[in-house]
Amino acid sequence: FDDEVWRVFDEENEAYLDEFGKWLKDAGTSQKAIEEHKTTMYAFLYFFVAHRMELPMRFGAYLARSYLGSYYISNALESSPASMRRIAESMEMFYQCMLEAGHVQQEDYDFLVKDMDEHLDEWCSLCDLNNNPDWRYYVR
């Protein structure tokens, strides 16, 4: 990818995050929670969807498994089952906002929700295992 494509993705994602912040504010979410959700989604959209996977925001709805089930566990120092559940909550709210705004389709949102419902506990267990310094002894 060239820098121009990433610049476009970044500009689009910035607009989506602004829209998400307004949506959360309209729902009565506290400013602190809004900033936390936006920061979470910025990391997902910027570092993973746009720059690692080289895809636009819409495709992020199909990347929860790749992100939470693998990338985040292996690459985030702060990964924990609790942080993964917070990320999943932010992702679901973000894509609900994007659905209501017409930026994603119902099937995109439904896939995300179903994937997380079916696999989040498994991903959290993997994260817990990864964070255990003695995990190698359990794998044998």
C-alpha positions as CSV (number, residue, x, y, z in Angstrom):
1,F,0.0,0.0,0.0
2,D,1.2,3.5,-0.6
3,D,0.9,6.3,1.9
4,E,-2.0,7.9,0.1
5,V,-4.3,4.9,0.7
6,W,-3.4,4.9,4.4
7,R,-4.0,8.6,4.6
8,V,-7.5,8.1,3.2
9,F,-8.2,5.3,5.6
10,D,-7.0,7.4,8.5
11,E,-9.1,10.4,7.5
12,E,-12.2,8.1,7.1
13,N,-11.5,6.5,10.4
14,E,-11.2,9.8,12.2
15,A,-14.6,10.8,10.8
16,Y,-16.1,7.5,11.9
17,L,-14.6,7.9,15.4
18,D,-16.0,11.4,15.7
19,E,-19.4,10.1,14.7
20,F,-19.1,7.3,17.3
21,G,-18.2,9.9,20.0
22,K,-21.4,11.9,19.1
23,W,-23.5,8.7,19.1
24,L,-22.2,7.7,22.6
25,K,-22.8,11.3,23.9
26,D,-26.3,11.2,22.6
27,A,-26.8,7.9,24.4
28,G,-25.8,9.6,27.7
29,T,-22.4,8.0,28.0
30,S,-19.9,9.8,30.3
31,Q,-17.1,11.7,28.7
32,K,-14.5,9.4,30.3
33,A,-16.2,6.3,28.8
34,I,-16.5,8.0,25.4
35,E,-12.8,8.7,25.4
36,E,-12.0,5.1,26.4
37,H,-14.2,3.6,23.7
38,K,-12.8,5.9,21.1
39,T,-9.2,5.2,22.1
40,T,-10.0,1.4,21.9
41,M,-11.5,1.7,18.5
42,Y,-8.7,4.0,17.3
43,A,-6.1,1.4,18.2
44,F,-8.2,-1.3,16.4
45,L,-8.9,0.7,13.3
46,Y,-5.6,2.4,12.9
47,F,-3.0,-0.1,13.9
48,F,-4.8,-3.3,13.0
49,V,-7.5,-2.8,10.3
50,A,-5.9,0.0,8.2
51,H,-2.2,-0.4,8.7
52,R,-1.7,-4.2,9.4
53,M,-4.6,-5.7,7.4
54,E,-4.8,-2.8,4.9
55,L,-8.5,-2.7,4.8
56,P,-11.2,-0.1,5.2
57,M,-13.3,0.2,8.4
58,R,-16.2,-2.0,7.2
59,F,-14.0,-5.1,7.1
60,G,-13.1,-4.7,10.7
61,A,-16.5,-6.3,11.5
62,Y,-15.0,-9.5,10.1
63,L,-11.7,-9.2,12.0
64,A,-12.7,-9.7,15.7
65,R,-11.3,-13.3,15.6
66,S,-8.0,-12.2,14.0
67,Y,-7.6,-9.3,16.4
68,L,-8.9,-10.6,19.7
69,G,-8.2,-14.2,19.2
70,S,-4.6,-13.8,18.0
71,Y,-3.1,-10.4,17.4
72,Y,-4.1,-8.6,20.6
73,I,-3.1,-11.6,22.8
74,S,0.3,-11.8,21.3
75,N,1.1,-8.1,20.8
76,A,-0.6,-6.1,23.6
77,L,1.3,-5.9,26.9
78,E,-1.9,-5.1,28.7
79,S,-3.8,-8.0,27.3
80,S,-6.1,-9.7,29.8
81,P,-9.5,-11.3,29.6
82,A,-11.0,-8.2,31.2
83,S,-9.4,-5.9,28.6
84,M,-10.5,-8.2,25.8
85,R,-14.1,-8.0,27.1
86,R,-13.9,-4.2,27.1
87,I,-12.6,-4.2,23.6
88,A,-15.4,-6.5,22.5
89,E,-17.9,-4.1,24.1
90,S,-16.4,-1.1,22.3
91,M,-16.3,-3.0,19.0
92,E,-20.0,-4.0,19.2
93,M,-21.1,-0.5,20.1
94,F,-18.9,1.1,17.4
95,Y,-20.3,-1.2,14.7
96,Q,-23.9,-0.7,16.0
97,C,-23.3,3.0,15.5
98,M,-21.9,2.4,12.0
99,L,-24.9,0.3,11.2
100,E,-27.3,2.9,12.3
101,A,-25.4,5.5,10.3
102,G,-25.5,3.3,7.2
103,H,-21.7,2.8,7.0
104,V,-21.9,-1.0,7.4
105,Q,-24.6,-3.5,6.4
106,Q,-26.8,-5.6,8.8
107,E,-24.9,-8.7,7.9
108,D,-21.6,-7.1,8.8
109,Y,-22.8,-6.2,12.2
110,D,-24.5,-9.6,12.7
111,F,-21.3,-11.5,11.8
112,L,-19.4,-9.5,14.4
113,V,-21.9,-10.0,17.2
114,K,-22.2,-13.8,16.4
115,D,-18.5,-14.3,16.2
116,M,-17.9,-12.6,19.5
117,D,-20.8,-14.3,21.2
118,E,-19.5,-17.7,20.1
119,H,-15.8,-17.2,20.6
120,L,-15.0,-14.5,23.2
121,D,-14.8,-16.9,26.1
122,E,-12.4,-19.0,24.1
123,W,-10.2,-16.0,23.2
124,C,-10.2,-14.9,26.9
125,S,-9.0,-18.4,27.9
126,L,-6.2,-18.2,25.3
127,C,-5.2,-14.8,26.7
128,D,-5.2,-16.1,30.2
129,L,-3.1,-19.1,29.1
130,N,-0.7,-16.8,27.2
131,N,-0.3,-14.6,30.3
132,N,0.6,-17.6,32.5
133,P,4.4,-17.8,32.6
134,D,4.2,-21.6,33.1
135,W,1.9,-22.2,30.1
136,R,4.5,-24.3,28.3
137,Y,4.1,-27.0,31.0
138,Y,0.4,-27.2,30.3
139,V,0.8,-27.7,26.6
140,R,2.9,-30.8,26.7
